[in-house]
Every structure is written in C-alpha cells, then in structure tokens.
Amino acid sequence: MNHSEPTTDTATSATDGVHEDDRVALADARHAGWFQWETAELFTGFVIARDDQVLDIGTGDGGYARFCARLSAHVCCVDLNAERLEATLQYVRADAIGNVEAIIAHADKLPIAAASKNRIVCTEVLEHVSDPDAALREAYRVGTDDALYLLTVPDARSEEFQKQVAHPSYFEEPNHIHIYARDQFRALVERAGLEVIEHTSYGFYQSMWLSLFWSCGLDDVRDRSHPLLKSWDRTWGLFMDTPQADTALQSLDEIMPRTQLILARKSRTAA
C-alpha cells in the first residue's frame, strides 16, 4: 500500500492539463496561497525568479518543482525513490525554461555544494526522516546567505484525528514517524539556524479528504477516483463558491488544518 499523504503537489502546477479529479484540490491549494502565477510565487512570499537556484528536497510527484522550473533557470530535484524520480524528472522538464537535474539522496546527506541554492523547498518530508534536525542542518548548509526556505509538515490536529481512522502503516516507517505540535515545528526550524518569517496552517479540505479516503478501500492516496471522494470534491467546490466561504474557511482551518507551513530565511548566525 502507498500510504504517503496526499499533498498539493500531486496536482499539476498550472490550470492547463489538470485532470478533472484534481481541479478542486488545485483550487483549494491556490486559495491557501500556492501556485500564484500572477506574482511568480510558489507560495505567497516565496517568489521564484529566472536566475534562482531551486532545491526541492523530497520532490515526490514534482508539482512544486515543475512550477519553479517554468520560472527558474535551475531546479534540482532530490528524492530516494529512483523509479519515481525518473518519471518526475521527465514531468518537470516538459516545459522547463532552464536546467533540471535529479539526485537520489537522503535529506540528511545531500551531495550538493555548500551555499549553492537560494530557494529551498522541503514539504511533507520531516515527518518521515529519522533525524529531522540533521535534515534541516543540511538544508541550511546548502543555502546561500540570502536563501529562502519553504517548509511544511502535517499539522498535529489533523494527525491525531487520522490516528483514529487511518491504516496503521500510515504512522509507521517509511511514513509518518514524527508528529509536530506547532511549537515543536518552529523550534526545529530555528535550531537549524533559520529565521521564521511566517508560520501558518491550513487545509481543512485535505484533512477531510484523507479521513474519507480510509473508508474507500483504495491502496494509493493518489487515487482520487472513488465516488465518495468525488462527492466530497463536489461539496467542497460548492462551498467555496458561497459568499461566506472565506470567513468559514478560516474557522475550519483553525479546527483541523492539514498542514503547517513555515516560510524562513537563512540566519546570518551559523546554526
């Protein structure tokens, strides 16, 4: 069973060519701040320029890397799954404007030169690795003095709920072996020498989607085809079209956000 969590990067990074099953997920991600084509921001405050050197640690299906590759001169994708990484590389290169490379490596042992990347993405990785402090120290090492970091982990509120309904393997290696309370995630990032610019949470839609997934008898969380999941997407799409959606969503995201996100910069003080 593939019990890695679904994330916004499973949807393609632009509206063209998006599979019907992914449209609501992509719209929800954009509402949260992802994939802002108009301002060239992967996430609000994380601008990608043509001469940026982007590192995507744990690149997965490549949605974030592809967005960056359509804006940036160089993107480096790092993952442990060699077969998936090859497919991701082809996907990311499809409409890249510059060089895209792929490296098979552990997050805590990156074969990358120090101070060589100025945009570092590490999403839904730190809950999987045995030594998250070591992984973030490596991320710090390869960042330039002006590097920006975009980091996410599942929110503890959603994780505690998923424990009641998820397959047991979801909280076993190689899946989620760490759960981060809000203060723990921030402390982890600051121990690495990074300065937190923003710390936010969001994703009630994804929390509920994942909760429903466990009832569908599916083997892969990337499979969004079950009628129950489609029904939830239709419901959420209708909800997002209501005048009260923005206000209500703020409250829902406070109750059970799927994701914690930190936008950080490399501190001038060494970790």
C-alpha positions in Angstrom: 0.0 0.0 0.0 1.2 3.5 -0.8 0.1 5.5 2.3 2.1 8.6 1.7 -0.1 11.6 2.3 -1.8 13.5 -0.5 -0.4 17.0 -1.0 -1.0 19.9 -3.3 2.0 18.9 -5.4 0.0 15.9 -6.7 -2.0 18.4 -8.8 -0.2 19.8 -11.8 1.2 23.3 -11.2 -0.9 25.2 -13.7 -4.6 25.1 -14.7 -3.7 23.7 -18.2 -3.9 20.0 -18.4 -5.2 19.4 -14.9 -7.1 16.2 -14.6 -10.8 16.6 -13.6 -10.1 14.7 -10.3 -7.5 17.3 -9.3 -9.3 20.5 -10.0 -10.9 21.1 -6.6 -7.6 20.2 -4.9 -5.7 22.7 -7.0 -8.3 25.4 -6.5 -8.1 24.8 -2.7 -4.3 24.9 -2.9 -4.3 28.2 -4.8 -6.8 29.7 -2.3 -4.3 28.7 0.5 -1.5 30.6 -1.3 0.1 28.0 -3.6 0.8 28.4 -7.3 0.5 32.2 -7.7 1.3 32.5 -11.4 0.4 36.2 -11.4 3.2 37.1 -9.0 5.6 34.2 -9.7 5.2 32.9 -6.1 5.2 29.1 -5.4 3.6 30.2 -2.1 2.8 33.6 -1.0 6.1 35.3 -0.1 8.2 32.7 -1.9 9.0 34.3 -5.2 10.8 32.4 -8.0 12.9 34.4 -10.3 14.6 33.4 -13.5 18.1 33.2 -12.0 17.2 31.4 -8.8 18.8 28.1 -7.9 16.0 26.0 -6.6 16.4 22.8 -4.5 13.3 20.6 -3.9 14.1 18.1 -1.2 11.7 15.1 -1.3 10.3 16.2 -4.6 7.7 13.5 -4.9 5.5 13.8 -7.9 7.1 17.1 -8.9 4.3 19.6 -8.8 6.3 22.2 -6.9 9.4 21.6 -8.9 7.6 21.9 -12.2 6.1 25.3 -11.1 9.6 26.5 -10.3 11.1 25.1 -13.5 8.7 27.1 -15.6 10.0 30.3 -13.9 13.6 29.5 -12.8 16.9 28.8 -14.6 17.9 25.8 -12.5 15.9 23.3 -10.4 17.4 20.4 -8.5 15.0 17.6 -7.5 16.1 15.3 -4.7 14.3 12.0 -3.7 15.0 8.5 -2.6 12.7 6.7 -5.0 14.7 6.2 -8.1 11.9 5.0 -10.3 9.6 7.8 -9.3 12.3 10.3 -9.6 13.0 9.4 -13.2 9.3 9.9 -14.1 9.3 13.2 -12.1 12.3 14.4 -14.0 10.6 13.9 -17.3 7.4 15.6 -16.0 9.3 18.6 -14.6 11.4 19.0 -17.8 8.4 19.0 -20.1 8.1 22.8 -20.1 11.1 24.0 -18.1 12.9 27.1 -19.2 16.3 26.1 -17.8 18.2 23.2 -16.5 16.5 20.5 -14.3 18.5 17.8 -12.6 17.6 14.9 -10.3 19.6 13.4 -7.4 18.9 10.3 -5.5 19.9 11.1 -1.9 18.9 11.2 1.7 17.7 14.6 3.1 20.5 14.5 5.7 23.3 13.7 3.2 22.9 16.0 0.2 25.7 15.7 -2.4 25.3 19.4 -3.1 27.9 22.2 -2.6 27.5 24.5 0.4 25.9 27.9 -0.1 24.8 27.0 -3.7 20.9 27.2 -3.5 18.9 30.3 -2.8 15.4 28.8 -2.9 14.9 25.6 -0.8 11.6 23.6 -0.7 11.1 20.8 1.8 7.5 19.8 2.0 6.0 16.8 3.8 9.4 15.3 4.4 10.4 16.0 8.0 7.7 13.7 9.5 9.3 10.8 7.6 13.0 11.1 8.4 14.7 9.5 11.3 16.8 12.7 12.2 14.9 15.8 11.2 17.5 18.1 12.8 20.2 16.6 10.6 18.0 17.1 7.5 17.5 20.8 8.3 21.1 21.3 9.1 21.9 20.0 5.6 19.2 22.3 4.1 20.9 25.2 6.0 24.4 24.2 4.7 23.4 24.3 1.0 21.6 27.6 1.3 23.1 30.9 0.3 23.2 33.8 2.8 20.0 35.2 1.3 18.3 31.8 0.9 14.5 31.4 1.5 13.1 28.2 2.8 9.5 26.8 2.3 8.9 24.0 4.8 5.8 22.0 5.6 4.7 19.2 7.8 1.3 17.7 8.6 -0.5 19.6 11.4 -0.8 17.7 14.7 -4.5 18.4 14.9 -5.2 16.5 11.7 -2.7 13.8 12.5 -4.3 13.0 15.8 -7.6 12.7 14.0 -6.2 10.5 11.3 -4.9 8.1 14.0 -8.5 7.2 14.7 -9.3 6.2 11.1 -6.0 5.6 9.1 -4.4 2.3 8.2 -1.8 1.6 11.0 1.0 1.7 8.4 0.4 5.4 7.9 2.2 6.0 11.2 5.0 3.5 10.7 8.2 3.7 8.7 8.6 4.9 6.0 5.5 7.0 6.5 4.8 9.3 9.5 7.2 8.6 12.4 7.0 12.2 13.8 4.1 14.4 14.7 4.8 18.1 15.3 2.9 20.4 17.5 3.1 24.0 16.4 5.8 25.0 18.9 7.9 21.8 18.1 7.9 22.6 14.4 9.0 26.1 14.9 11.7 25.1 17.4 13.0 22.5 14.9 13.4 25.1 12.2 15.0 27.7 14.5 17.5 25.1 15.8 18.8 24.7 12.3 19.7 28.4 12.2 16.7 29.6 10.2 14.8 32.7 10.9 11.0 32.2 10.8 9.2 34.8 8.6 5.8 33.3 8.7 4.2 30.3 10.4 0.8 29.3 9.3 -1.6 26.4 8.9 -4.4 25.5 6.5 -6.0 22.5 4.8 -9.4 21.5 6.3 -10.4 20.3 2.9 -7.4 17.9 2.7 -7.9 16.7 6.3 -11.5 15.7 5.5 -10.5 14.2 2.1 -7.9 12.0 3.8 -10.3 11.0 6.5 -12.8 9.8 3.9 -10.1 8.1 1.8 -9.6 5.5 4.6 -13.2 4.4 4.1 -12.8 3.8 0.3 -10.7 0.6 0.3 -8.1 2.2 -2.0 -4.4 1.3 -1.9 -2.9 4.6 -3.1 -3.8 8.1 -1.8 -3.0 9.5 -5.2 -6.2 7.7 -6.5 -9.0 10.3 -6.3 -11.5 8.3 -8.4 -13.8 6.8 -5.7 -17.4 8.2 -5.7 -17.1 9.2 -2.1 -14.0 11.3 -2.8 -15.6 12.8 -5.9 -18.7 13.7 -3.8 -16.5 15.4 -1.2 -14.8 17.4 -4.0 -18.2 18.5 -5.4 -19.4 19.5 -2.0 -16.2 21.5 -1.3 -16.4 23.1 -4.7 -20.0 24.3 -4.0 -18.9 25.5 -0.6 -16.0 27.5 -2.0 -18.5 29.3 -4.3 -20.6 30.6 -1.4 -20.2 34.2 -0.2 -19.4 33.0 3.3 -16.6 30.7 2.2 -13.6 32.8 3.1 -14.9 33.5 6.7 -16.0 30.0 7.3 -12.7 28.5 5.9 -10.7 30.5 8.4 -12.6 28.8 11.2 -12.4 25.4 9.7 -8.7 25.7 9.2 -8.3 26.6 12.9 -10.3 23.5 13.9 -8.4 20.9 11.8 -5.8 22.2 9.4 -4.0 19.5 7.4 -0.7 21.4 7.0 1.7 23.6 8.9 3.9 25.8 6.8 6.9 27.9 7.7 8.5 30.4 5.4 12.0 31.1 6.7 15.3 32.7 5.7 18.9 31.7 6.4 20.1 33.5 9.5 23.4 35.3 9.5 24.2 33.4 12.7 25.6 29.9 12.0 23.5 27.0 13.2 
